[in-house]
Amino acid sequence: MINVNTKAHILVRDRFTCQFCGTKLFLPQPIKVLDMHVPGLELWDLHGKKEPLRTRWATVDHIKAEAEGGMDILENLVACCVSCNSQKGKATRHPLGATLGDPDWDGLAAIFLGLFDQYQDRLSKEDRKWKEALQRERIAPRLDYLENTVSRLQTAKLDVNRRWEWDRLLSGLKQ
């Protein structure tokens, strides 16, 4: 099983972007903290099944499946969305490219770090591991785009059936 430090490294390296389809990924921990911070947001669930984030949950996947002899080494691991991860199965699939992804997109990790201290008594041991791993990856806490992010997430939540709207809203995050 891939540990949190390795997952954080892969997600940061791959700019929190699915390396198979190019989707911007969300780290679950910021969504959890945002749900604590914003009453009524209600986007968090343990397994990333709530819309509109369901298919954009950040995972780390093997390029060459473990069942086919793939190992847990950095060269065989990539950031992946839930959809691509579930479609891939045991096959080997090649990523789109190393430069894929917005260099400023961080899966909302900076917001997680910015709000962590305020909610740390309500967070799990796993969340604490993510905080440490993201700090090791030199993600700096930021809250300057918090209001814009919350507004866009609330708008997207109201209109989960219009994917183009969700993609347009996401494209404006952190701008």
MDTraj code that builds the backbone (N, CA, C; nanometers):
import mdtraj as md
import numpy as np

residues = "MET ILE ASN VAL ASN THR LYS ALA HIS ILE LEU VAL ARG ASP ARG PHE THR CYS GLN PHE CYS GLY THR LYS LEU PHE LEU PRO GLN PRO ILE LYS VAL LEU ASP MET HIS VAL PRO GLY LEU GLU LEU TRP ASP LEU HIS GLY LYS LYS GLU PRO LEU ARG THR ARG TRP ALA THR VAL ASP HIS ILE LYS ALA GLU ALA GLU GLY GLY MET ASP ILE LEU GLU ASN LEU VAL ALA CYS CYS VAL SER CYS ASN SER GLN LYS GLY LYS ALA THR ARG HIS PRO LEU GLY ALA THR LEU GLY ASP PRO ASP TRP ASP GLY LEU ALA ALA ILE PHE LEU GLY LEU PHE ASP GLN TYR GLN ASP ARG LEU SER LYS GLU ASP ARG LYS TRP LYS GLU ALA LEU GLN ARG GLU ARG ILE ALA PRO ARG LEU ASP TYR LEU GLU ASN THR VAL SER ARG LEU GLN THR ALA LYS LEU ASP VAL ASN ARG ARG TRP GLU TRP ASP ARG LEU LEU SER GLY LEU LYS GLN".split()
xyz = np.array([
    [0.0840, -0.1187, 0.0000],
    [0.0000, 0.0000, 0.0000],
    [0.0881, 0.1246, 0.0000],
    [0.0526, 0.2200, -0.0813],
    [0.1311, 0.3414, -0.0969],
    [0.1062, 0.4327, 0.0228],
    [0.2143, 0.4820, 0.0858],
    [0.1967, 0.5652, 0.2045],
    [0.1628, 0.7111, 0.1682],
    [0.1198, 0.7853, 0.2676],
    [0.0749, 0.9237, 0.2484],
    [0.1857, 1.0110, 0.1913],
    [0.3089, 0.9933, 0.2384],
    [0.4192, 1.0761, 0.1886],
    [0.4403, 1.0557, 0.0386],
    [0.4334, 0.9316, -0.0052],
    [0.4502, 0.9018, -0.1481],
    [0.3326, 0.9580, -0.2273],
    [0.2100, 0.9389, -0.1766],
    [0.0928, 0.9930, -0.2450],
    [0.1037, 1.1443, -0.2591],
    [0.1408, 1.2123, -0.1526],
    [0.1542, 1.3586, -0.1573],
    [0.2590, 1.3982, -0.2608],
    [0.3695, 1.3274, -0.2620],
    [0.4760, 1.3590, -0.3583],
    [0.4262, 1.3438, -0.5020],
    [0.3573, 1.2350, -0.5296],
    [0.3062, 1.2086, -0.6650],
    [0.2049, 1.3162, -0.7043],
    [0.1112, 1.3482, -0.6152],
    [0.0082, 1.4483, -0.6474],
    [0.0694, 1.5850, -0.6728],
    [0.1672, 1.6242, -0.5920],
    [0.2346, 1.7535, -0.6134],
    [0.3143, 1.7494, -0.7433],
    [0.3897, 1.6424, -0.7645],
    [0.4682, 1.6279, -0.8885],
    [0.3792, 1.6399, -1.0109],
    [0.2610, 1.5771, -1.0052],
    [0.1701, 1.5741, -1.1190],
    [0.0681, 1.6885, -1.1165],
    [0.0931, 1.7870, -1.0316],
    [0.0127, 1.9097, -1.0259],
    [-0.1354, 1.8831, -0.9995],
    [-0.1628, 1.7826, -0.9174],
    [-0.3006, 1.7487, -0.8812],
    [-0.3885, 1.7405, -1.0065],
    [-0.3349, 1.6739, -1.1081],
    [-0.4031, 1.6597, -1.2364],
    [-0.3968, 1.5137, -1.2789],
    [-0.5107, 1.4588, -1.3185],
    [-0.5123, 1.3207, -1.3668],
    [-0.4215, 1.3104, -1.4887],
    [-0.3274, 1.2208, -1.4812],
    [-0.2308, 1.2055, -1.5889],
    [-0.2830, 1.1239, -1.7058],
    [-0.4069, 1.0764, -1.6944],
    [-0.4681, 1.0033, -1.8045],
    [-0.5680, 1.0871, -1.8828],
    [-0.6422, 1.1753, -1.8135],
    [-0.7451, 1.2534, -1.8844],
    [-0.7304, 1.4047, -1.8680],
    [-0.6425, 1.4494, -1.7791],
    [-0.6193, 1.5930, -1.7619],
    [-0.7124, 1.6632, -1.6640],
    [-0.7974, 1.5904, -1.5932],
    [-0.8902, 1.6491, -1.4977],
    [-0.8158, 1.7047, -1.3766],
    [-0.8549, 1.8266, -1.3338],
    [-0.8016, 1.8826, -1.2097],
    [-0.8577, 1.8014, -1.0936],
    [-0.7698, 1.7607, -1.0019],
    [-0.8085, 1.6753, -0.8905],
    [-0.8189, 1.7536, -0.7603],
    [-0.9086, 1.7071, -0.6747],
    [-0.9252, 1.7634, -0.5415],
    [-0.8728, 1.6654, -0.4380],
    [-0.7905, 1.7142, -0.3493],
    [-0.7483, 1.6355, -0.2351],
    [-0.8659, 1.6297, -0.1379],
    [-0.9010, 1.5138, -0.0863],
    [-1.0172, 1.5046, 0.0030],
    [-1.0064, 1.5888, 0.1304],
    [-0.8863, 1.6012, 0.1871],
    [-0.8701, 1.6725, 0.3137],
    [-0.9163, 1.8181, 0.3085],
    [-0.8853, 1.8938, 0.2039],
    [-0.9375, 2.0318, 0.1994],
    [-1.0899, 2.0371, 0.1935],
    [-1.1501, 1.9426, 0.1226],
    [-1.2957, 1.9413, 0.1135],
    [-1.3548, 1.9141, 0.2521],
    [-1.2940, 1.8231, 0.3253],
    [-1.3384, 1.7924, 0.4611],
    [-1.3309, 1.9174, 0.5493],
    [-1.2197, 1.9894, 0.5428],
    [-1.2025, 2.1097, 0.6252],
    [-1.2958, 2.2215, 0.5782],
    [-1.3141, 2.2338, 0.4477],
    [-1.4071, 2.3357, 0.3968],
    [-1.5492, 2.3083, 0.4432],
    [-1.5881, 2.1821, 0.4513],
    [-1.7208, 2.1486, 0.5023],
    [-1.7354, 2.1893, 0.6490],
    [-1.6282, 2.1815, 0.7256],
    [-1.6303, 2.2272, 0.8651],
    [-1.6378, 2.3797, 0.8714],
    [-1.5685, 2.4433, 0.7790],
    [-1.5557, 2.5893, 0.7784],
    [-1.6800, 2.6605, 0.7240],
    [-1.7474, 2.5976, 0.6302],
    [-1.8618, 2.6600, 0.5626],
    [-1.9878, 2.5767, 0.5890],
    [-2.0697, 2.6180, 0.6837],
    [-2.1927, 2.5432, 0.7114],
    [-2.2786, 2.5310, 0.5853],
    [-2.3269, 2.4102, 0.5611],
    [-2.4142, 2.3878, 0.4468],
    [-2.3427, 2.3541, 0.3175],
    [-2.2100, 2.3607, 0.3131],
    [-2.1387, 2.3263, 0.1890],
    [-2.1618, 2.1782, 0.1557],
    [-2.1396, 2.0917, 0.2509],
    [-2.1710, 1.9491, 0.2418],
    [-2.1223, 1.8806, 0.1143],
    [-1.9934, 1.8925, 0.0892],
    [-1.9319, 1.8230, -0.0245],
    [-1.8483, 1.7036, 0.0200],
    [-1.8191, 1.6937, 0.1479],
    [-1.7301, 1.5895, 0.1978],
    [-1.8050, 1.4591, 0.2218],
    [-1.7437, 1.3518, 0.1798],
    [-1.7779, 1.2189, 0.2292],
    [-1.6518, 1.1344, 0.2170],
    [-1.6416, 1.0361, 0.2989],
    [-1.5187, 0.9587, 0.3124],
    [-1.4693, 0.8985, 0.1814],
    [-1.5588, 0.8659, 0.0924],
    [-1.5187, 0.7954, -0.0297],
    [-1.5347, 0.8771, -0.1576],
    [-1.5569, 1.0072, -0.1449],
    [-1.5649, 1.0915, -0.2632],
    [-1.6798, 1.0570, -0.3548],
    [-1.7960, 1.0277, -0.2987],
    [-1.9103, 0.9887, -0.3815],
    [-2.0116, 1.1007, -0.3999],
    [-1.9925, 1.2124, -0.3316],
    [-2.0868, 1.3234, -0.3471],
    [-2.0525, 1.4032, -0.4716],
    [-2.1543, 1.4467, -0.5390],
    [-2.1359, 1.5363, -0.6523],
    [-2.1155, 1.6773, -0.5990],
    [-2.0483, 1.7641, -0.6680],
    [-1.9923, 1.7469, -0.8021],
    [-1.8482, 1.6986, -0.8034],
    [-1.7949, 1.6563, -0.6905],
    [-1.6533, 1.6192, -0.6844],
    [-1.6256, 1.4711, -0.7089],
    [-1.7284, 1.3912, -0.7210],
    [-1.7135, 1.2460, -0.7258],
    [-1.6049, 1.1991, -0.8219],
    [-1.6040, 1.2479, -0.9405],
    [-1.5063, 1.2001, -1.0387],
    [-1.3732, 1.2738, -1.0307],
    [-1.3643, 1.3752, -0.9479],
    [-1.2431, 1.4570, -0.9386],
    [-1.1622, 1.4318, -0.8112],
    [-1.1974, 1.3251, -0.7393],
    [-1.1257, 1.2915, -0.6169],
    [-0.9857, 1.2459, -0.6536],
    [-0.8846, 1.2945, -0.5841],
    [-0.7453, 1.2610, -0.6143],
    [-0.7105, 1.1207, -0.5657],
    [-0.6592, 1.0407, -0.6558],
    [-0.6051, 0.9096, -0.6211],
    [-0.4670, 0.8989, -0.6841],
    [-0.3933, 0.7989, -0.6417],
    [-0.2640, 0.7671, -0.7035],
    [-0.2771, 0.6259, -0.7578],
    [-0.2379, 0.6072, -0.8839],
    [-0.2546, 0.4775, -0.9482],
    [-0.1224, 0.4318, -1.0089],
    [-0.1156, 0.3025, -1.0301],
    [0.0005, 0.2426, -1.0958],
    [-0.0162, 0.2515, -1.2472],
    [0.0901, 0.2860, -1.3177],
    [0.0876, 0.2827, -1.4641],
    [0.0795, 0.1365, -1.5074],
    [0.1712, 0.0572, -1.4570],
    [0.1663, -0.0877, -1.4784],
    [0.1064, -0.1467, -1.3504],
    [-0.0066, -0.2117, -1.3643],
    [-0.0800, -0.2640, -1.2489],
    [0.0059, -0.3586, -1.1645],
    [-0.0195, -0.3562, -1.0344],
    [0.0512, -0.4482, -0.9439],
    [0.0291, -0.5929, -0.9856],
    [-0.0922, -0.6236, -1.0311],
    [-0.1247, -0.7603, -1.0734],
    [-0.0393, -0.8048, -1.1928],
    [0.0126, -0.7078, -1.2666],
    [0.0964, -0.7371, -1.3833],
    [0.2449, -0.7198, -1.3520],
    [0.2772, -0.7043, -1.2226],
    [0.4175, -0.6905, -1.1825],
    [0.4619, -0.5475, -1.1576],
    [0.3705, -0.4513, -1.1670],
    [0.4044, -0.3119, -1.1400],
    [0.4369, -0.2909, -0.9931],
    [0.5329, -0.2047, -0.9667],
    [0.5785, -0.1830, -0.8288],
    [0.5402, -0.0436, -0.7802],
    [0.5497, -0.0263, -0.6482],
    [0.5218, 0.1024, -0.5851],
    [0.6463, 0.1911, -0.5909],
    [0.6889, 0.2254, -0.7114],
    [0.8031, 0.3151, -0.7288],
    [0.7534, 0.4409, -0.7998],
    [0.8213, 0.5519, -0.7779],
    [0.7756, 0.6805, -0.8307],
    [0.7506, 0.6784, -0.9806],
    [0.8331, 0.6094, -1.0547],
    [0.8195, 0.6042, -1.2005],
    [0.6957, 0.5272, -1.2458],
    [0.6379, 0.4479, -1.1566],
    [0.5205, 0.3680, -1.1923],
    [0.3922, 0.4223, -1.1294],
    [0.3996, 0.5380, -1.0661],
    [0.2841, 0.5967, -0.9982],
    [0.2494, 0.7312, -1.0587],
    [0.1192, 0.7566, -1.0735],
    [0.0722, 0.8845, -1.1268],
    [-0.0543, 0.9286, -1.0541],
    [-0.0772, 1.0603, -1.0564],
    [-0.2037, 1.1153, -1.0078],
    [-0.3131, 1.0710, -1.1038],
    [-0.4280, 1.0383, -1.0475],
    [-0.5342, 0.9808, -1.1293],
    [-0.6698, 1.0172, -1.0699],
    [-0.7667, 1.0453, -1.1550],
    [-0.9035, 1.0696, -1.1079],
    [-0.9716, 0.9359, -1.0795],
    [-1.0782, 0.9402, -1.0051],
    [-1.1521, 0.8189, -0.9706],
    [-1.2019, 0.7476, -1.0968],
    [-1.2494, 0.8243, -1.1949],
    [-1.3022, 0.7626, -1.3171],
    [-1.1953, 0.6835, -1.3915],
    [-1.0812, 0.7455, -1.4154],
    [-0.9744, 0.6754, -1.4877],
    [-0.9213, 0.5582, -1.4065],
    [-0.9129, 0.5751, -1.2757],
    [-0.8636, 0.4672, -1.1897],
    [-0.9554, 0.3458, -1.1988],
    [-1.0863, 0.3683, -1.1968],
    [-1.1788, 0.2547, -1.2011],
    [-1.1890, 0.1942, -1.3414],
    [-1.1660, 0.2724, -1.4449],
    [-1.1721, 0.2212, -1.5823],
    [-1.0479, 0.1406, -1.6185],
    [-0.9351, 0.1764, -1.5609],
    [-0.8094, 0.1145, -1.5994],
    [-0.8027, -0.0332, -1.5621],
    [-0.8486, -0.0672, -1.4432],
    [-0.8423, -0.2060, -1.3994],
    [-0.6996, -0.2555, -1.3894],
    [-0.6727, -0.3743, -1.4432],
    [-0.5399, -0.4346, -1.4334],
    [-0.4528, -0.4049, -1.5550],
    [-0.5016, -0.3238, -1.6452],
    [-0.4269, -0.2945, -1.7683],
    [-0.3131, -0.1959, -1.7417],
    [-0.2185, -0.1937, -1.8316],
    [-0.1161, -0.0901, -1.8308],
    [-0.1677, 0.0231, -1.9179],
    [-0.1590, 0.1426, -1.8661],
    [-0.2071, 0.2584, -1.9407],
    [-0.1009, 0.3664, -1.9332],
    [-0.0760, 0.4338, -2.0418],
    [0.0312, 0.5315, -2.0448],
    [-0.0221, 0.6723, -2.0217],
    [0.0440, 0.7477, -1.9338],
    [0.0022, 0.8851, -1.9054],
    [0.0148, 0.9740, -2.0289],
    [-0.0588, 1.0844, -2.0251],
    [-0.0589, 1.1781, -2.1378],
    [0.0714, 1.2547, -2.1520],
    [0.1338, 1.2928, -2.0406],
    [0.2585, 1.3673, -2.0514],
    [0.2994, 1.4333, -1.9221],
    [0.4271, 1.4544, -1.9060],
    [0.4830, 1.5076, -1.7816],
    [0.4462, 1.6534, -1.7566],
    [0.4141, 1.7300, -1.8607],
    [0.3847, 1.8717, -1.8417],
    [0.2352, 1.8981, -1.8271],
    [0.1565, 1.7945, -1.8182],
    [0.0131, 1.8085, -1.8043],
    [-0.0206, 1.8732, -1.6702],
    [-0.1104, 1.9685, -1.6717],
    [-0.1575, 2.0278, -1.5469],
    [-0.1134, 2.1708, -1.5276],
    [-0.1946, 2.2445, -1.4569],
    [-0.1707, 2.3841, -1.4241],
    [-0.0694, 2.3916, -1.3101],
    [0.0426, 2.4605, -1.3282],
    [0.1435, 2.4652, -1.2221],
    [0.0937, 2.5342, -1.0945],
    [-0.0134, 2.6120, -1.1031],
    [-0.0670, 2.6795, -0.9855],
    [-0.1755, 2.5990, -0.9137],
    [-0.2252, 2.4918, -0.9739],
    [-0.3319, 2.4134, -0.9129],
    [-0.2717, 2.3205, -0.8074],
    [-0.3274, 2.3232, -0.6881],
    [-0.2743, 2.2417, -0.5786],
    [-0.3804, 2.1520, -0.5145],
    [-0.4915, 2.1293, -0.5821],
    [-0.5959, 2.0445, -0.5272],
    [-0.6572, 2.0996, -0.4000],
    [-0.6378, 2.2286, -0.3760],
    [-0.6819, 2.3008, -0.2564],
    [-0.5995, 2.2647, -0.1328],
    [-0.4814, 2.2068, -0.1526],
    [-0.3946, 2.1686, -0.0411],
    [-0.3536, 2.2889, 0.0430],
    [-0.3287, 2.4036, -0.0194],
    [-0.2880, 2.5233, 0.0553],
    [-0.3993, 2.5712, 0.1480],
    [-0.5244, 2.5576, 0.1033],
    [-0.6385, 2.5936, 0.1884],
    [-0.6459, 2.4969, 0.3066],
    [-0.6261, 2.3689, 0.2813],
    [-0.6244, 2.2702, 0.3893],
    [-0.5222, 2.3099, 0.4951],
    [-0.4022, 2.3429, 0.4518],
    [-0.2972, 2.3815, 0.5469],
    [-0.3312, 2.5126, 0.6174],
    [-0.3949, 2.6040, 0.5455],
    [-0.4329, 2.7317, 0.6051],
    [-0.5411, 2.7194, 0.7115],
    [-0.6290, 2.6223, 0.6964],
    [-0.7391, 2.6035, 0.7922],
    [-0.7111, 2.4933, 0.8950],
    [-0.6036, 2.4203, 0.8785],
    [-0.5776, 2.3026, 0.9610],
    [-0.5815, 2.3335, 1.1103],
    [-0.5073, 2.4331, 1.1545],
    [-0.4981, 2.4615, 1.2985],
    [-0.6338, 2.4923, 1.3599],
    [-0.7179, 2.5582, 1.2850],
    [-0.8506, 2.5956, 1.3339],
    [-0.9393, 2.4731, 1.3604],
    [-0.9166, 2.3649, 1.2867],
    [-1.0024, 2.2461, 1.2960],
    [-0.9281, 2.1199, 1.3385],
    [-0.8042, 2.1324, 1.3827],
    [-0.7223, 2.0142, 1.4093],
    [-0.7821, 1.9191, 1.5123],
    [-0.8590, 1.9705, 1.6071],
    [-0.9198, 1.8828, 1.7072],
    [-1.0305, 1.7947, 1.6487],
    [-1.0780, 1.8274, 1.5289],
    [-1.1833, 1.7495, 1.4637],
    [-1.1297, 1.6636, 1.3486],
    [-0.9991, 1.6679, 1.3283],
    [-0.9397, 1.5951, 1.2165],
    [-0.8764, 1.4644, 1.2634],
    [-0.8616, 1.3722, 1.1711],
    [-0.8122, 1.2380, 1.2024],
    [-0.6595, 1.2324, 1.2009],
    [-0.6101, 1.1200, 1.2466],
    [-0.4660, 1.0935, 1.2422],
    [-0.4171, 1.0959, 1.0969],
    [-0.4977, 1.0424, 1.0068],
    [-0.4645, 1.0426, 0.8637],
    [-0.4542, 1.1859, 0.8106],
    [-0.5453, 1.2728, 0.8528],
    [-0.5400, 1.4134, 0.8114],
    [-0.4106, 1.4796, 0.8598],
    [-0.3679, 1.4465, 0.9805],
    [-0.2418, 1.5010, 1.0338],
    [-0.1229, 1.4538, 0.9503],
    [-0.1286, 1.3282, 0.9071],
    [-0.0221, 1.2756, 0.8199],
    [-0.0192, 1.3537, 0.6887],
    [-0.1371, 1.3845, 0.6341],
    [-0.1423, 1.4621, 0.5100],
    [-0.0852, 1.6014, 0.5312],
    [-0.1148, 1.6628, 0.6439],
    [-0.0597, 1.7959, 0.6722],
    [0.0928, 1.7904, 0.6674],
    [0.1509, 1.6949, 0.7380],
    [0.2967, 1.6824, 0.7416],
    [0.3541, 1.6516, 0.6035],
    [0.2887, 1.5645, 0.5295],
    [0.3374, 1.5266, 0.3964],
    [0.3329, 1.6460, 0.3008],
    [0.2256, 1.7237, 0.3057],
    [0.2138, 1.8404, 0.2175],
    [0.3158, 1.9479, 0.2551],
    [0.3421, 1.9627, 0.3833],
    [0.4451, 2.0573, 0.4257],
    [0.5827, 2.0124, 0.3763],
    [0.6094, 1.8819, 0.3816],
    [0.7357, 1.8295, 0.3282],
    [0.7501, 1.8593, 0.1790],
    [0.6365, 1.8619, 0.1103],
    [0.6368, 1.8919, -0.0335],
    [0.6394, 2.0422, -0.0605],
    [0.6541, 2.1195, 0.0445],
    [0.6672, 2.2660, 0.0377],
    [0.5401, 2.3375, -0.0103],
    [0.4257, 2.2791, 0.0215],
    [0.2998, 2.3497, -0.0016],
    [0.2849, 2.4486, 0.1136],
    [0.2634, 2.5729, 0.0814],
    [0.2498, 2.6774, 0.1834],
    [0.1021, 2.7030, 0.2124],
    [0.0690, 2.7256, 0.3403],
    [-0.0706, 2.7569, 0.3728],
    [-0.1122, 2.8880, 0.3060],
    [-0.2322, 2.8867, 0.2484],
    [-0.2861, 3.0078, 0.1834],
    [-0.4356, 3.0125, 0.2036],
    [-0.4841, 3.1306, 0.2313],
    [-0.6279, 3.1497, 0.2422],
    [-0.6765, 3.2636, 0.1539],
    [-0.5874, 3.3233, 0.0743],
    [-0.6249, 3.4388, -0.0066],
    [-0.7271, 3.4066, -0.1152],
    [-0.7398, 3.2831, -0.1542],
    [-0.8394, 3.2457, -0.2556],
    [-0.9532, 3.1632, -0.1954],
    [-0.9644, 3.1611, -0.0630],
    [-1.0672, 3.0834, 0.0059],
    [-1.2081, 3.1272, -0.0319],
    [-1.2344, 3.2556, -0.0265],
    [-1.3695, 3.3058, -0.0556],
    [-1.4111, 3.2724, -0.1990],
    [-1.3218, 3.2937, -0.2942],
    [-1.3492, 3.2629, -0.4344],
    [-1.3758, 3.1134, -0.4524],
    [-1.2965, 3.0308, -0.3875],
    [-1.3122, 2.8857, -0.3977],
    [-1.4463, 2.8413, -0.3420],
    [-1.4813, 2.8899, -0.2241],
    [-1.6086, 2.8519, -0.1616],
    [-1.7254, 2.8944, -0.2502],
    [-1.7190, 3.0139, -0.3042],
    [-1.8255, 3.0632, -0.3909],
    [-1.8419, 2.9734, -0.5135],
    [-1.7320, 2.9358, -0.5747],
    [-1.7375, 2.8508, -0.6939],
    [-1.7850, 2.7094, -0.6610],
    [-1.7426, 2.6569, -0.5466],
    [-1.7890, 2.5244, -0.5061],
    [-1.9384, 2.5248, -0.4760],
    [-1.9864, 2.6301, -0.4114],
    [-2.1297, 2.6395, -0.3824],
    [-2.2112, 2.6489, -0.5114],
    [-2.1639, 2.7279, -0.6049],
    [-2.2330, 2.7416, -0.7334],
    [-2.2336, 2.6087, -0.8082],
    [-2.1194, 2.5423, -0.8109],
    [-2.1088, 2.4145, -0.8818],
    [-2.1985, 2.3095, -0.8177],
    [-2.2081, 2.3120, -0.6863],
    [-2.2925, 2.2150, -0.6163],
    [-2.4386, 2.2303, -0.6560],
    [-2.4819, 2.3526, -0.6803],
    [-2.6206, 2.3777, -0.7178],
    [-2.6538, 2.3255, -0.8571],
    [-2.5506, 2.3075, -0.9392],
    [-2.5753, 2.2711, -1.0773],
    [-2.4889, 2.1525, -1.1199],
    [-2.4997, 2.0417, -1.0472],
    [-2.4127, 1.9267, -1.0733],
    [-2.4426, 1.8558, -1.2043],
    [-2.5569, 1.8808, -1.2621],
    [-2.5924, 1.8100, -1.3849],
    [-2.5399, 1.8761, -1.5112],
    [-2.4816, 1.9925, -1.4972],
    [-2.4280, 2.0620, -1.6141],
    [-2.2763, 2.0616, -1.6068],
    [-2.2164, 1.9548, -1.6588],
    [-2.0715, 1.9356, -1.6462],
    [-1.9922, 2.0535, -1.7023],
    [-2.0342, 2.1101, -1.8134],
    [-1.9594, 2.2213, -1.8712],
    [-1.9530, 2.3364, -1.7717],
    [-2.0563, 2.3562, -1.6933],
    [-2.0572, 2.4632, -1.5938],
    [-1.9546, 2.4346, -1.4848],
    [-1.9497, 2.3118, -1.4412],
    [-1.8543, 2.2721, -1.3383],
    [-1.7121, 2.2908, -1.3898],
    [-1.6853, 2.2481, -1.5125],
    [-1.5515, 2.2658, -1.5691],
    [-1.5154, 2.4142, -1.5814],
    [-1.6120, 2.4969, -1.6215],
    [-1.5858, 2.6402, -1.6327],
    [-1.5567, 2.7007, -1.4964],
    [-1.6329, 2.6604, -1.3959],
    [-1.6103, 2.7121, -1.2610],
    [-1.4735, 2.6703, -1.2084],
    [-1.4373, 2.5452, -1.2331],
    [-1.3074, 2.4981, -1.1876],
    [-1.1939, 2.5717, -1.2552],
    [-1.2106, 2.6047, -1.3792],
    [-1.1023, 2.6709, -1.4521],
    [-1.0705, 2.8070, -1.3923],
    [-1.1657, 2.8658, -1.3192],
    [-1.1420, 2.9959, -1.2590],
    [-1.0858, 2.9931, -1.1185],
    [-1.0709, 2.8753, -1.0595],
    [-1.0171, 2.8694, -0.9238],
    [-0.8737, 2.9185, -0.9205],
    [-0.8413, 2.9931, -0.8167],
    [-0.7073, 3.0470, -0.7917],
    [-0.6649, 3.1488, -0.8958],
    [-0.7600, 3.2198, -0.9531],
    [-0.7232, 3.3247, -1.0501],
    [-0.7649, 3.4595, -0.9979],
])
top = md.Topology()
chain = top.add_chain()
for i, resn in enumerate(residues, 1):
    res = top.add_residue(resn, chain, resSeq=i)
    for name in ("N", "CA", "C"):
        top.add_atom(name, md.element.get_by_symbol(name[0]), res)
traj = md.Trajectory(xyz[None], top)
